[in-house]
Amino acid sequence: MQIEITEKMKDYAKQCENKILSKMQGSNYTELDEPNKFYYGYIGEFAFIKWLNKAGIKHKYSYKVYPGAYRGAEDFVLYSNNGQQITVDVKTATKPHYKNIMMPKSQAERYTYDCYVGVLLVNDDNAKICGYCQKKDFILSELRYKIPTYYKPLNELNDMQRLRNGVIKLK
């Protein structure tokens, strides 16, 4: 599903990125130095919020910045039809030609979520919610990227309709 990225979303993403950068001590823990990585991450999260609202899915979004750390809480908690809480992390592919969502091994070892949602930034004004997967679905590559990284092809993610219908199977 295609989601429009509004100017309001862009402005707020920039504010969030600036807040993180002002509190960061040293380089970020992922060891990747992608320009505007936090900005694009927030754009992906805000696109997912729009998708959740359109789909009518009950959720809670947490945004916290801790000095010296990137994140300290779940990005999202969804509530399944049977009341189960599902923790979600949004992974954003920042360029239209990118084929994978990625997670540095160091991040995967620090945080575990029930599922990961892949968002592709199609252009400056549109994002595509591509699907979701679980951590066990990621592939570890020691050589493909600069650092050990888990990745999952966007075209292999589970259909978001399954998540929407509350049919996600955990573990």
N, C-alpha and C positions, 0 to 999 in steps of 0.2 A: 504494500500500500504506500502510495506517495503522500508525503506530508509537506505542506508549505512551511518554509522557514520565514517567519516574520521579522521585521526590523526590531520589534520588542524582544524577541527571542535572542537576536544577535547582540543587542545592547546588554541584556542581562547576562548572556554567556561571557561577554567581555568583562563585565563587572566581577563575575565569579572568578574568571581567570586571573584578573588583577589581584583579587583578594588572596588567592593561593600563592601567586608569585611573590607578594609582599611578605608572606609568612614563611616561605620556603627557606630552609637553611641548606646551602650547597645545591648539588644537582638533584634531580628527582630520582627516586629509588629504582625506576625502570632502566636507568642508564641510557635511555633513548632520548635524543635531543631533537625531536620533531617540532618545528616552529608551530606555535599556536595549538599544541596538543591538548591543553586543558580547554581552550575555547571550543575546539571541535568536539571534544568529549561532551561538553555541556550542550552543544547544539544537538548532538545525538540523543542525549537524555531528554531535552525539551521536546524533540520530535516524538520520542516514545511516550512522553506524558500526553501529548496531543492524541496519539493513537489510543492510549488507554482511555482517555476521556471519550473519544468517539465510539470506542467499543463498549463503553459502560462498565469497565472493569474497576472494581474497588481497589484502591492502592494507597500507599503512603510513600512519600518521597522524602529522603533525608539528605540534607546538604550541610556538612560540617567541615571546617578547616581547622586542623590542629598544627601548632608550630612544629616544624621539622617533619611533618608527615603529609602525605598526599590526601588520604581519606581515613576516616575512623569509624564509619558506620555503613550499613547497607545503603546502596543507592535507592533501591525500591523494595517494598514489601507488597506483594499481591495477596489477595485472599481468594482461595479456591471455593468452589461451590459447596464443599463440605466444611468450610471454615479453616482449612489448613493455611498457614502462612507460607508463602513462597518468596524467598529472597532472590532478587534479580540484579545483575550487573549489565549495563549497556556497553557494548563494544562498538566503536564507530570507525568505519573505514572512511578515511578523510578525502579520498580522491575517487572520481568516478571509475577509473580503470583498476582500482584495487579489487582484488578477488577474494580476500580473506579478512576475517576478524582475527586479531592477535592479542596475546596476553603474555607478557614476559614471565619467564619461569619464576622469577623472584616475587612477582605479584601473585601468581597462582599459589605459591607456598604460603603467602601471608593471608590471603582471603579466599574463602570458598563460598559460592552462592549456589542456590538450587538450580538456577538456569541463567544463561547469558543470551541477551538479545543482540542481534547484529543489525546495525543501521549503516546504510551507505549514503554518503553525501553525494547526491547526483550533480548538483551545482550549488551556487551560493544561495539559491532560494528554494531548493527542494531536497528532501531526504526520503529514502525508501526504507521502510521497516522490512528487512529481508527474512527474518525468522529467528528461531531460538535453538539452543542446544544445552546440554549439560556438560560439566567439566570433563567427564569421562569421554566425551565425543571429540575433544580437542586432540590434535596430533602434536607431539613434541618434536621440534627440530633443533638440533644443536648447531647446525651448520648453515641453514638457509638465511638466517638473519644475523645481525651483529652480535647478539647475545642469545643464550638459550631461550626459545620462545615457543609457546603453544599457539597453534593456529587452527582455523576451521574455515574451509571454503564457504563463501556466502551462499553458493548454489546448493549446498548440502545441508543447510539449516532446516529444522522442522518448520512446517507451515504454521504461521501465527494463528490460524483459525483453531488449531488444537488448543493453543494457550487460551484463546478467547472463550472457547467452550468449556474450559476448566478440566480438560482431559490430560493435563500434563502428568506424566508418571515419574515420580521422584524415586531415584535409586533403583 
